[in-house]
Protein backbone atom coordinates (compact mmCIF):
# COMPACT_ATOMS: atom_id res chain seq x y z
CA UNK A 1 0.00 0.00 0.00
CA UNK A 2 1.46 3.36 -1.00
CA UNK A 3 0.51 6.81 0.16
CA UNK A 4 0.17 7.93 -3.44
CA UNK A 5 -2.85 5.67 -3.95
CA UNK A 6 -5.14 8.30 -2.42
CA UNK A 7 -5.15 12.09 -2.30
CA UNK A 8 -8.25 12.33 -0.09
CA UNK A 9 -7.55 13.77 3.36
CA UNK A 10 -9.24 11.38 5.79
CA UNK A 11 -9.22 12.44 9.43
CA UNK A 12 -12.48 11.53 11.11
CA UNK A 13 -15.55 9.47 10.24
CA UNK A 14 -18.02 11.95 11.72
CA UNK A 15 -16.42 14.79 9.77
CA UNK A 16 -16.68 12.81 6.54
CA UNK A 17 -20.32 12.04 7.24
CA UNK A 18 -20.99 15.77 7.60
CA UNK A 19 -18.99 16.68 4.49
CA UNK A 20 -20.01 13.93 2.05
CA UNK A 21 -21.32 10.79 3.70
CA UNK A 22 -24.86 12.12 4.01
CA UNK A 23 -24.89 12.77 0.26
CA UNK A 24 -23.28 9.48 -0.73
CA UNK A 25 -26.10 7.76 1.19
CA UNK A 26 -28.61 9.69 -0.90
CA UNK A 27 -26.76 8.76 -4.09
CA UNK A 28 -26.32 5.06 -3.26
CA UNK A 29 -29.87 3.76 -4.05
CA UNK A 30 -29.83 5.36 -7.50
CA UNK A 31 -26.36 4.02 -8.20
CA UNK A 32 -27.43 0.50 -7.23
CA UNK A 33 -30.45 0.81 -9.51
CA UNK A 34 -28.19 1.93 -12.36
CA UNK A 35 -25.72 -0.92 -11.77
CA UNK A 36 -28.49 -3.53 -11.86
CA UNK A 37 -26.56 -5.58 -9.31
CA UNK A 38 -29.52 -7.70 -8.24
CA UNK A 39 -27.78 -10.78 -6.85
CA UNK A 40 -24.38 -12.32 -6.32
CA UNK A 41 -22.28 -14.51 -4.07
CA UNK A 42 -19.73 -11.74 -3.44
CA UNK A 43 -19.87 -8.00 -4.27
CA UNK A 44 -17.02 -5.53 -3.72
CA UNK A 45 -17.26 -1.86 -2.77
CA UNK A 46 -13.95 -0.14 -3.58
CA UNK A 47 -13.28 3.05 -1.63
CA UNK A 48 -16.22 2.33 0.64
CA UNK A 49 -15.60 5.27 2.97
CA UNK A 50 -18.05 5.15 5.87
CA UNK A 51 -20.12 2.48 4.16
CA UNK A 52 -22.97 4.23 2.32
CA UNK A 53 -22.90 2.03 -0.78
CA UNK A 54 -22.03 -1.15 1.13
CA UNK A 55 -25.01 -0.79 3.43
CA UNK A 56 -27.32 -0.06 0.52
CA UNK A 57 -26.15 -3.25 -1.19
CA UNK A 58 -26.61 -5.16 2.07
CA UNK A 59 -30.34 -4.42 1.99
CA UNK A 60 -30.64 -6.96 -0.83
CA UNK A 61 -30.90 -10.52 0.61
CA UNK A 62 -29.99 -11.95 -2.81
CA UNK A 63 -26.44 -10.67 -2.38
CA UNK A 64 -24.75 -13.23 -0.17
CA UNK A 65 -21.79 -11.12 1.00
CA UNK A 66 -20.51 -7.58 0.60
CA UNK A 67 -16.88 -6.58 1.05
CA UNK A 68 -15.94 -2.94 1.59
CA UNK A 69 -12.36 -1.74 1.27
CA UNK A 70 -10.93 1.72 1.88
CA UNK A 71 -7.53 3.33 2.18
CA UNK A 72 -8.51 5.18 5.39
CA UNK A 73 -8.53 3.14 8.59
CA UNK A 74 -10.65 5.80 10.35
CA UNK A 75 -13.42 5.26 7.81
CA UNK A 76 -13.21 1.48 8.09
CA UNK A 77 -13.45 1.76 11.89
CA UNK A 78 -16.50 4.02 11.52
CA UNK A 79 -18.20 1.74 8.99
CA UNK A 80 -17.52 -1.38 11.06
CA UNK A 81 -19.17 0.24 14.07
CA UNK A 82 -22.35 1.03 12.12
CA UNK A 83 -23.64 -2.39 11.21
CA UNK A 84 -23.16 -5.99 10.28
CA UNK A 85 -23.42 -8.10 7.10
CA UNK A 86 -20.56 -6.23 5.45
CA UNK A 87 -16.91 -7.27 5.78
CA UNK A 88 -14.87 -4.07 5.95
CA UNK A 89 -11.09 -3.90 5.69
CA UNK A 90 -8.31 -1.39 5.06
CA UNK A 91 -6.75 -1.76 1.63
CA UNK A 92 -5.44 -0.15 -1.51
CA UNK A 93 -7.69 0.23 -4.57
CA UNK A 94 -4.58 -0.03 -6.75
CA UNK A 95 -3.53 -3.35 -5.22
CA UNK A 96 -6.70 -5.13 -4.15
CA UNK A 97 -6.02 -7.97 -1.69
CA UNK A 98 -8.28 -10.47 -3.45
CA UNK A 99 -7.81 -13.32 -5.88
CA UNK A 100 -8.55 -13.03 -9.59
CA UNK A 101 -12.23 -13.34 -10.53
CA UNK A 102 -13.30 -13.63 -6.89
CA UNK A 103 -16.25 -11.21 -7.06
CA UNK A 104 -19.44 -11.26 -9.10
CA UNK A 105 -19.49 -7.46 -9.26
CA UNK A 106 -17.19 -4.60 -8.25
CA UNK A 107 -18.49 -1.09 -7.61
CA UNK A 108 -16.91 2.20 -6.63
CA UNK A 109 -18.70 5.40 -5.63
CA UNK A 110 -17.15 8.88 -5.58
CA UNK A 111 -13.55 7.72 -5.17
CA UNK A 112 -11.80 7.43 -8.55
CA UNK A 113 -11.20 11.18 -8.74
CA UNK A 114 -9.05 10.90 -5.60
CA UNK A 115 -6.83 8.12 -6.95
CA UNK A 116 -3.77 9.46 -8.82
CA UNK A 117 -3.75 6.40 -11.10
CA UNK A 118 -7.46 5.61 -11.62
CA UNK A 119 -6.71 3.29 -14.55
CA UNK A 120 -4.73 1.03 -12.25
CA UNK A 121 -7.63 0.94 -9.80
CA UNK A 122 -10.16 0.06 -12.50
CA UNK A 123 -7.85 -2.64 -13.86
CA UNK A 124 -7.75 -4.07 -10.35
CA UNK A 125 -11.54 -4.01 -10.16
CA UNK A 126 -11.67 -5.86 -13.46
CA UNK A 127 -9.05 -8.38 -12.30
CA UNK A 128 -10.98 -9.42 -9.18
CA UNK A 129 -14.34 -9.65 -11.03
CA UNK A 130 -15.42 -12.83 -12.80
CA UNK A 131 -16.14 -13.06 -16.50
CA UNK A 132 -19.66 -11.80 -17.13
CA UNK A 133 -19.61 -9.72 -13.97
CA UNK A 134 -19.80 -5.94 -13.93
CA UNK A 135 -17.50 -3.10 -12.96
CA UNK A 136 -19.42 0.08 -12.06
CA UNK A 137 -18.52 3.50 -10.73
CA UNK A 138 -19.76 7.00 -10.05
CA UNK A 139 -17.81 10.26 -9.93
CA UNK A 140 -19.05 13.78 -9.33
CA UNK A 141 -19.42 15.97 -12.39
CA UNK A 142 -17.26 18.67 -10.79
CA UNK A 143 -17.03 20.80 -13.92
CA UNK A 144 -20.73 21.55 -14.31
CA UNK A 145 -22.86 19.39 -12.06
CA UNK A 146 -21.68 19.94 -8.49
CA UNK A 147 -22.85 23.39 -7.51
CA UNK A 148 -21.24 23.51 -4.07
CA UNK A 149 -17.89 22.67 -5.65
CA UNK A 150 -18.09 25.59 -8.06
CA UNK A 151 -19.35 27.97 -5.36
CA UNK A 152 -16.33 27.16 -3.25
CA UNK A 153 -13.51 26.91 -5.79
CA UNK A 154 -14.73 29.63 -8.18
CA UNK A 155 -14.66 31.97 -5.20
CA UNK A 156 -11.27 30.71 -4.06
CA UNK A 157 -9.80 31.19 -7.53
CA UNK A 158 -10.73 34.90 -7.49
CA UNK A 159 -9.03 35.47 -4.15
CA UNK A 160 -5.98 33.27 -4.48
CA UNK A 161 -3.87 32.20 -7.49
CA UNK A 162 -3.39 28.86 -5.78
CA UNK A 163 -7.18 28.55 -5.60
CA UNK A 164 -7.26 28.59 -9.39
CA UNK A 165 -4.75 25.74 -9.42
CA UNK A 166 -6.94 23.75 -7.04
CA UNK A 167 -10.00 24.46 -9.15
CA UNK A 168 -8.29 23.22 -12.30
CA UNK A 169 -6.98 20.15 -10.55
CA UNK A 170 -10.37 19.19 -9.12
CA UNK A 171 -12.56 20.11 -12.09
CA UNK A 172 -10.51 18.97 -15.07
CA UNK A 173 -9.64 15.35 -14.20
CA UNK A 174 -10.67 12.93 -16.92
CA UNK A 175 -12.60 10.71 -14.49
CA UNK A 176 -14.79 13.69 -13.58
CA UNK A 177 -15.94 13.98 -17.19
CA UNK A 178 -18.24 11.67 -19.10
CA UNK A 179 -15.95 11.06 -22.07
CA UNK A 180 -12.96 10.45 -19.82
CA UNK A 181 -14.77 7.77 -17.82
CA UNK A 182 -16.07 6.03 -20.94
CA UNK A 183 -12.59 6.01 -22.48
CA UNK A 184 -11.11 4.55 -19.30
CA UNK A 185 -13.67 1.72 -19.23
CA UNK A 186 -12.86 0.90 -22.86
CA UNK A 187 -9.11 1.16 -22.30
CA UNK A 188 -9.17 -1.51 -19.60
CA UNK A 189 -11.10 -3.85 -21.90
CA UNK A 190 -14.58 -3.75 -20.40
CA UNK A 191 -17.45 -4.51 -22.75
CA UNK A 192 -21.00 -3.21 -23.30
CA UNK A 193 -20.14 0.06 -21.61
CA UNK A 194 -23.15 2.13 -20.64
CA UNK A 195 -23.22 5.54 -19.02
CA UNK A 196 -25.73 7.88 -17.45
CA UNK A 197 -25.92 10.63 -14.86
CA UNK A 198 -27.50 10.57 -11.43
CA UNK A 199 -28.85 13.69 -9.73
CA UNK A 200 -29.52 14.32 -6.05
CA UNK A 201 -30.20 17.40 -3.93
CA UNK A 202 -27.78 18.59 -1.25
CA UNK A 203 -29.90 20.24 1.47
CA UNK A 204 -28.38 22.52 4.12
CA UNK A 205 -30.14 24.00 7.12
CA UNK A 206 -28.02 27.15 7.33
CA UNK A 207 -24.77 28.67 6.16
CA UNK A 208 -23.06 27.28 9.25
CA UNK A 209 -24.19 23.79 8.22
CA UNK A 210 -22.85 24.44 4.71
CA UNK A 211 -19.49 25.92 5.72
CA UNK A 212 -18.77 23.51 8.55
CA UNK A 213 -19.38 20.55 6.27
CA UNK A 214 -16.77 21.84 3.82
CA UNK A 215 -14.10 23.35 6.06
CA UNK A 216 -14.10 20.99 9.05
CA UNK A 217 -11.44 18.26 8.69
CA UNK A 218 -11.91 15.89 5.76
CA UNK A 219 -11.77 16.18 2.00
CA UNK A 220 -10.45 18.69 -0.56
CA UNK A 221 -12.29 21.77 0.73
CA UNK A 222 -10.91 21.46 4.25
CA UNK A 223 -7.49 20.62 2.83
CA UNK A 224 -7.49 23.80 0.77
CA UNK A 225 -8.73 25.98 3.65
CA UNK A 226 -5.79 24.79 5.75
CA UNK A 227 -3.40 26.28 3.17
CA UNK A 228 -4.76 29.80 3.83
CA UNK A 229 -3.66 32.33 6.43
CA UNK A 230 -6.31 33.71 8.77
CA UNK A 231 -6.96 36.83 6.68
CA UNK A 232 -7.47 34.90 3.45
CA UNK A 233 -9.60 32.33 5.24
CA UNK A 234 -11.87 35.06 6.59
CA UNK A 235 -12.20 36.61 3.14
CA UNK A 236 -13.08 33.27 1.58
CA UNK A 237 -15.66 32.55 4.28
CA UNK A 238 -17.28 35.97 3.80
CA UNK A 239 -17.54 35.64 0.02
CA UNK A 240 -18.83 32.06 0.10
CA UNK A 241 -21.34 33.16 2.73
CA UNK A 242 -22.53 35.93 0.39
CA UNK A 243 -22.96 33.36 -2.39
CA UNK A 244 -24.93 31.07 -0.06
CA UNK A 245 -27.19 33.85 1.23
CA UNK A 246 -27.70 35.31 -2.27
CA UNK A 247 -29.31 38.44 -0.84
CA UNK A 248 -31.75 36.53 1.37
CA UNK A 249 -31.79 35.82 5.14
CA UNK A 250 -29.79 32.85 6.35
CA UNK A 251 -31.67 29.57 6.35
CA UNK A 252 -32.15 26.36 4.35
CA UNK A 253 -30.72 26.02 0.86
CA UNK A 254 -30.83 23.14 -1.63
CA UNK A 255 -28.30 22.57 -4.42
CA UNK A 256 -28.26 20.17 -7.34
CA UNK A 257 -25.45 17.60 -7.48
CA UNK A 258 -24.90 15.41 -10.54
CA UNK A 259 -22.68 12.34 -10.71
CA UNK A 260 -21.62 10.35 -13.75
CA UNK A 261 -22.40 6.64 -13.56
CA UNK A 262 -20.70 4.01 -15.69
CA UNK A 263 -20.88 0.24 -16.08
CA UNK A 264 -18.98 -2.33 -18.11
CA UNK A 265 -18.92 -6.12 -18.36
CA UNK A 266 -15.82 -8.23 -17.79
CA UNK A 267 -15.11 -10.38 -20.88
C-alpha positions as CSV (number, residue, x, y, z in Angstrom):
1,X,0.0,0.0,0.0
2,X,1.5,3.4,-1.0
3,X,0.5,6.8,0.2
4,X,0.2,7.9,-3.4
5,X,-2.9,5.7,-3.9
6,X,-5.1,8.3,-2.4
7,X,-5.2,12.1,-2.3
8,X,-8.2,12.3,-0.1
9,X,-7.6,13.8,3.4
10,X,-9.2,11.4,5.8
11,X,-9.2,12.4,9.4
12,X,-12.5,11.5,11.1
13,X,-15.6,9.5,10.2
14,X,-18.0,11.9,11.7
15,X,-16.4,14.8,9.8
16,X,-16.7,12.8,6.5
17,X,-20.3,12.0,7.2
18,X,-21.0,15.8,7.6
19,X,-19.0,16.7,4.5
20,X,-20.0,13.9,2.0
21,X,-21.3,10.8,3.7
22,X,-24.9,12.1,4.0
23,X,-24.9,12.8,0.3
24,X,-23.3,9.5,-0.7
25,X,-26.1,7.8,1.2
26,X,-28.6,9.7,-0.9
27,X,-26.8,8.8,-4.1
28,X,-26.3,5.1,-3.3
29,X,-29.9,3.8,-4.1
30,X,-29.8,5.4,-7.5
31,X,-26.4,4.0,-8.2
32,X,-27.4,0.5,-7.2
33,X,-30.5,0.8,-9.5
34,X,-28.2,1.9,-12.4
35,X,-25.7,-0.9,-11.8
36,X,-28.5,-3.5,-11.9
37,X,-26.6,-5.6,-9.3
38,X,-29.5,-7.7,-8.2
39,X,-27.8,-10.8,-6.8
40,X,-24.4,-12.3,-6.3
41,X,-22.3,-14.5,-4.1
42,X,-19.7,-11.7,-3.4
43,X,-19.9,-8.0,-4.3
44,X,-17.0,-5.5,-3.7
45,X,-17.3,-1.9,-2.8
46,X,-13.9,-0.1,-3.6
47,X,-13.3,3.1,-1.6
48,X,-16.2,2.3,0.6
49,X,-15.6,5.3,3.0
50,X,-18.0,5.1,5.9
51,X,-20.1,2.5,4.2
52,X,-23.0,4.2,2.3
53,X,-22.9,2.0,-0.8
54,X,-22.0,-1.1,1.1
55,X,-25.0,-0.8,3.4
56,X,-27.3,-0.1,0.5
57,X,-26.2,-3.3,-1.2
58,X,-26.6,-5.2,2.1
59,X,-30.3,-4.4,2.0
60,X,-30.6,-7.0,-0.8
61,X,-30.9,-10.5,0.6
62,X,-30.0,-12.0,-2.8
63,X,-26.4,-10.7,-2.4
64,X,-24.8,-13.2,-0.2
65,X,-21.8,-11.1,1.0
66,X,-20.5,-7.6,0.6
67,X,-16.9,-6.6,1.1
68,X,-15.9,-2.9,1.6
69,X,-12.4,-1.7,1.3
70,X,-10.9,1.7,1.9
71,X,-7.5,3.3,2.2
72,X,-8.5,5.2,5.4
73,X,-8.5,3.1,8.6
74,X,-10.6,5.8,10.4
75,X,-13.4,5.3,7.8
76,X,-13.2,1.5,8.1
77,X,-13.5,1.8,11.9
78,X,-16.5,4.0,11.5
79,X,-18.2,1.7,9.0
80,X,-17.5,-1.4,11.1
81,X,-19.2,0.2,14.1
82,X,-22.4,1.0,12.1
83,X,-23.6,-2.4,11.2
84,X,-23.2,-6.0,10.3
85,X,-23.4,-8.1,7.1
86,X,-20.6,-6.2,5.5
87,X,-16.9,-7.3,5.8
88,X,-14.9,-4.1,5.9
89,X,-11.1,-3.9,5.7
90,X,-8.3,-1.4,5.1
91,X,-6.7,-1.8,1.6
92,X,-5.4,-0.2,-1.5
93,X,-7.7,0.2,-4.6
94,X,-4.6,0.0,-6.8
95,X,-3.5,-3.4,-5.2
96,X,-6.7,-5.1,-4.1
97,X,-6.0,-8.0,-1.7
98,X,-8.3,-10.5,-3.4
99,X,-7.8,-13.3,-5.9
100,X,-8.5,-13.0,-9.6
101,X,-12.2,-13.3,-10.5
102,X,-13.3,-13.6,-6.9
103,X,-16.3,-11.2,-7.1
104,X,-19.4,-11.3,-9.1
105,X,-19.5,-7.5,-9.3
106,X,-17.2,-4.6,-8.3
107,X,-18.5,-1.1,-7.6
108,X,-16.9,2.2,-6.6
109,X,-18.7,5.4,-5.6
110,X,-17.1,8.9,-5.6
111,X,-13.6,7.7,-5.2
112,X,-11.8,7.4,-8.5
113,X,-11.2,11.2,-8.7
114,X,-9.0,10.9,-5.6
115,X,-6.8,8.1,-6.9
116,X,-3.8,9.5,-8.8
117,X,-3.8,6.4,-11.1
118,X,-7.5,5.6,-11.6
119,X,-6.7,3.3,-14.6
120,X,-4.7,1.0,-12.2
121,X,-7.6,0.9,-9.8
122,X,-10.2,0.1,-12.5
123,X,-7.9,-2.6,-13.9
124,X,-7.8,-4.1,-10.3
125,X,-11.5,-4.0,-10.2
126,X,-11.7,-5.9,-13.5
127,X,-9.1,-8.4,-12.3
128,X,-11.0,-9.4,-9.2
129,X,-14.3,-9.7,-11.0
130,X,-15.4,-12.8,-12.8
131,X,-16.1,-13.1,-16.5
132,X,-19.7,-11.8,-17.1
133,X,-19.6,-9.7,-14.0
134,X,-19.8,-5.9,-13.9
135,X,-17.5,-3.1,-13.0
136,X,-19.4,0.1,-12.1
137,X,-18.5,3.5,-10.7
138,X,-19.8,7.0,-10.0
139,X,-17.8,10.3,-9.9
140,X,-19.1,13.8,-9.3
141,X,-19.4,16.0,-12.4
142,X,-17.3,18.7,-10.8
143,X,-17.0,20.8,-13.9
144,X,-20.7,21.5,-14.3
145,X,-22.9,19.4,-12.1
146,X,-21.7,19.9,-8.5
147,X,-22.9,23.4,-7.5
148,X,-21.2,23.5,-4.1
149,X,-17.9,22.7,-5.6
150,X,-18.1,25.6,-8.1
151,X,-19.4,28.0,-5.4
152,X,-16.3,27.2,-3.3
153,X,-13.5,26.9,-5.8
154,X,-14.7,29.6,-8.2
155,X,-14.7,32.0,-5.2
156,X,-11.3,30.7,-4.1
157,X,-9.8,31.2,-7.5
158,X,-10.7,34.9,-7.5
159,X,-9.0,35.5,-4.2
160,X,-6.0,33.3,-4.5
161,X,-3.9,32.2,-7.5
162,X,-3.4,28.9,-5.8
163,X,-7.2,28.5,-5.6
164,X,-7.3,28.6,-9.4
165,X,-4.7,25.7,-9.4
166,X,-6.9,23.7,-7.0
167,X,-10.0,24.5,-9.2
168,X,-8.3,23.2,-12.3
169,X,-7.0,20.2,-10.6
170,X,-10.4,19.2,-9.1
171,X,-12.6,20.1,-12.1
172,X,-10.5,19.0,-15.1
173,X,-9.6,15.4,-14.2
174,X,-10.7,12.9,-16.9
175,X,-12.6,10.7,-14.5
176,X,-14.8,13.7,-13.6
177,X,-15.9,14.0,-17.2
178,X,-18.2,11.7,-19.1
179,X,-16.0,11.1,-22.1
180,X,-13.0,10.4,-19.8
181,X,-14.8,7.8,-17.8
182,X,-16.1,6.0,-20.9
183,X,-12.6,6.0,-22.5
184,X,-11.1,4.5,-19.3
185,X,-13.7,1.7,-19.2
186,X,-12.9,0.9,-22.9
187,X,-9.1,1.2,-22.3
188,X,-9.2,-1.5,-19.6
189,X,-11.1,-3.8,-21.9
190,X,-14.6,-3.7,-20.4
191,X,-17.5,-4.5,-22.8
192,X,-21.0,-3.2,-23.3
193,X,-20.1,0.1,-21.6
194,X,-23.2,2.1,-20.6
195,X,-23.2,5.5,-19.0
196,X,-25.7,7.9,-17.5
197,X,-25.9,10.6,-14.9
198,X,-27.5,10.6,-11.4
199,X,-28.9,13.7,-9.7
200,X,-29.5,14.3,-6.1
201,X,-30.2,17.4,-3.9
202,X,-27.8,18.6,-1.2
203,X,-29.9,20.2,1.5
204,X,-28.4,22.5,4.1
205,X,-30.1,24.0,7.1
206,X,-28.0,27.2,7.3
207,X,-24.8,28.7,6.2
208,X,-23.1,27.3,9.2
209,X,-24.2,23.8,8.2
210,X,-22.8,24.4,4.7
211,X,-19.5,25.9,5.7
212,X,-18.8,23.5,8.5
213,X,-19.4,20.5,6.3
214,X,-16.8,21.8,3.8
215,X,-14.1,23.3,6.1
216,X,-14.1,21.0,9.0
217,X,-11.4,18.3,8.7
218,X,-11.9,15.9,5.8
219,X,-11.8,16.2,2.0
220,X,-10.5,18.7,-0.6
221,X,-12.3,21.8,0.7
222,X,-10.9,21.5,4.2
223,X,-7.5,20.6,2.8
224,X,-7.5,23.8,0.8
225,X,-8.7,26.0,3.6
226,X,-5.8,24.8,5.7
227,X,-3.4,26.3,3.2
228,X,-4.8,29.8,3.8
229,X,-3.7,32.3,6.4
230,X,-6.3,33.7,8.8
231,X,-7.0,36.8,6.7
232,X,-7.5,34.9,3.5
233,X,-9.6,32.3,5.2
234,X,-11.9,35.1,6.6
235,X,-12.2,36.6,3.1
236,X,-13.1,33.3,1.6
237,X,-15.7,32.5,4.3
238,X,-17.3,36.0,3.8
239,X,-17.5,35.6,0.0
240,X,-18.8,32.1,0.1
241,X,-21.3,33.2,2.7
242,X,-22.5,35.9,0.4
243,X,-23.0,33.4,-2.4
244,X,-24.9,31.1,-0.1
245,X,-27.2,33.9,1.2
246,X,-27.7,35.3,-2.3
247,X,-29.3,38.4,-0.8
248,X,-31.7,36.5,1.4
249,X,-31.8,35.8,5.1
250,X,-29.8,32.9,6.4
251,X,-31.7,29.6,6.3
252,X,-32.2,26.4,4.4
253,X,-30.7,26.0,0.9
254,X,-30.8,23.1,-1.6
255,X,-28.3,22.6,-4.4
256,X,-28.3,20.2,-7.3
257,X,-25.5,17.6,-7.5
258,X,-24.9,15.4,-10.5
259,X,-22.7,12.3,-10.7
260,X,-21.6,10.4,-13.7
261,X,-22.4,6.6,-13.6
262,X,-20.7,4.0,-15.7
263,X,-20.9,0.2,-16.1
264,X,-19.0,-2.3,-18.1
265,X,-18.9,-6.1,-18.4
266,X,-15.8,-8.2,-17.8
267,X,-15.1,-10.4,-20.9
